[in-house]
Amino acid sequence: MINIEKPESDKMIDTHIHADARTGEDFEKMYLSGIDVAITCAYYPYIIDNDSILLNHLNRILNYDTKRASQHGLELKVALGIHPTNTSVEGNTIYEQLYKWIESEKIIAIGEIGLEDLTESEYRIFKEQLDIAQETKTNVIIHTPRKNKSEVLSEILDILPQHISPEYVVIDHINSNVIEQVISSDYTLGLTVQPEKMDKYEAVKILDEYGFDKFLLNSDISNKASDPLSVPKTIRELKKQNFNQKDIDKIAYKNCKKFFNL
C-alpha cells in the first residue's frame, strides 16, 4: 500500500469539542473536511451531585467516544476534569482518577475547567484542579462563560497566578469583547467559532489584529447550536483573504501541536 503523506498546509486540529454530544456523521464530516485530530473535553450538561455518576460519564468519553470517532477516521485526544456546571459534586473521586489518567498518559489535559456563576463550590473545585495540573505539569483548558464573560474572566485571571504557571494554560472562548484583558498575558488563548459565540469573520479579525502566535482554534461542538465544520471554514476564509500560509498553519494545527506536545 502506498502511504501518501498529507501536505503540511492541509492539516487541521479542532482544539475543543464535546464528542459525547455528537453523532458519528459529525465525525465523518470533520474527517472528510481535513480534520484528522480533535481534542474532546469534559462537560456533563445536567446538574449532578454524585462523583460516581460524573466519573462514569468521564470514562464514557475516554473509552467509548474515542472509539466512535475513530470508526469515522477522526482521532480524539482527551481532556477530562470537572466542568464548572458540574461543581455540585464533592470531587475527591475525580481528583484521584485524574492523577491515574495523567500518570498513564490517557489524557493530554485537565479540562474543561473554570468558573461560570462564581459559586463557592466552583472556586474550590477550580483551584483544586489547577493545583493538580501544576503538581503534575499537565495542561489545562479553561472555560469562560457566555454571560458575564469579562467579570468571570477577571476572577480567573486573579486566581491563575496563585496556582499554576502560564505555560500550562489555555483560556478558551475568548472574543473581541475580552481580548484586551488577556492579550498581553503569557497564556495561550482559544477562539471558538460557534453560532451565538463568534463567527469566522470575527475570528479572522482578531487574528489579523493580534497575530497568530497565541491562539488555538476550535468549534466547541456540543449539545448546543454548533457547526462541526467551523474550523475548516475559518481556515478556508483565511486562505481566501490571502493570509500568509505559515500563519494559517499556526492556527490550523502548529500552535496546538506545540502546546499539547502532540
Sequence and secondary structure as in RCSB ss.txt:
>XXXX:A:sequence
MINIEKPESDKMIDTHIHADARTGEDFEKMYLSGIDVAITCAYYPYIIDNDSILLNHLNRILNYDTKRASQHGLE
LKVALGIHPTNTSVEGNTIYEQLYKWIESEKIIAIGEIGLEDLTESEYRIFKEQLDIAQETKTNVIIHTPRKNKS
EVLSEILDILPQHISPEYVVIDHINSNVIEQVISSDYTLGLTVQPEKMDKYEAVKILDEYGFDKFLLNSDISNKA
SDPLSVPKTIRELKKQNFNQKDIDKIAYKNCKKFFNL
>XXXX:A:secstr
       GGG EEEEEE GGGS HHHHHHHHHHTEEEEEE    SS    HHHHHHHHHHIIIIIHHHHHTTT E
EEEEE   GGGTTS  HHHHHHHHHHHHTT  SEEEEEE SS  HHHHHHHHHHHHHHHHHT EEEEE  STTHH
HHHHHHHHHHHHH  GGGEEE S  TTTHHHHTTSSSEEEEE BTTTB HHHHHHHHHHH STTEEEE   SSSS
  TTHHHHHHHHHHHTT  HHHHHIIIIIHHHHHTT 
